């Protein structure tokens, strides 16, 4: 069975930093940045990208739909 590696892309300028995605991630990949976006919000980012499995939990719970999840099969 092939392993799946995931990655997320967050639209930083549209992220409101609500943090709903942080506890939704089963592998603790997401955190809120110390920096802020143009609107003054701490945005979500991948703090531990190697652990991402591409489960899409973060994208499903995001109220603003600013997270896109990518998945690739690795051998």
N, C-alpha and C positions, 0 to 999 in steps of 0.2 A: 504494500500500500504506500502510495506516495505521500510525503509530508507536505503540508501547506504552510507557506510563509505569507504573512500579511503585512500590510502597510496602510496607514491612514493619511489622508490629506485634509487639513482643516482650513477652511476659508477664514483666515485670521481676522480680516476686517469685518466679517459678519458675525464672528463668535462673540457672545455676550458674557462668556466666562461663568455660566451658571453652575458648572461643575457636575452636572448630572451624568456625564459620560465617565467621570473618574471612577466612581464605585461600580459602574456597570461593566468595567473591563475586568475579566477574570484573571488576567496575567499582569496587572498593574503596569500597563504600557503608558497610560495617559496621565498627565498632570497639568496643572495650570501654571503658565509661565509667570515669572516675576516681572517681565516686561509687559507693557500694555499696548493695545492696538490704537488706531486712530481715534476711537471713541472712548478710550480710557479704561477698557476692560482687560482683565488678565485672561488671555486666550488659552485654549487647550493645545497641547502639543505632545509628541511622542518622546517621553523621557527615557524609555527603554525599548527602542525599536526592534531589537533582536528577539524579543519575547512575543511579538504580535503574531497571532494565529489567523487573523482575518475573520474573526467570528461575527463581525458586524453588530455586536451589541451596542457599541457606542453610537453608531449611525442610527440605529433604531430608536434609541432613547433621546437623541438630540432634538430638542423642541424646535430648533431653527433650521434643521437639515443642512448644517454646514460641514458635516463630516462625510468624506467619501472613502470607502474601503476598497483596497485592491488585494487580490489574492493570486499567488503563483504557486505552482507545484514545483517542489525541489526534490532531487533524487537522494 
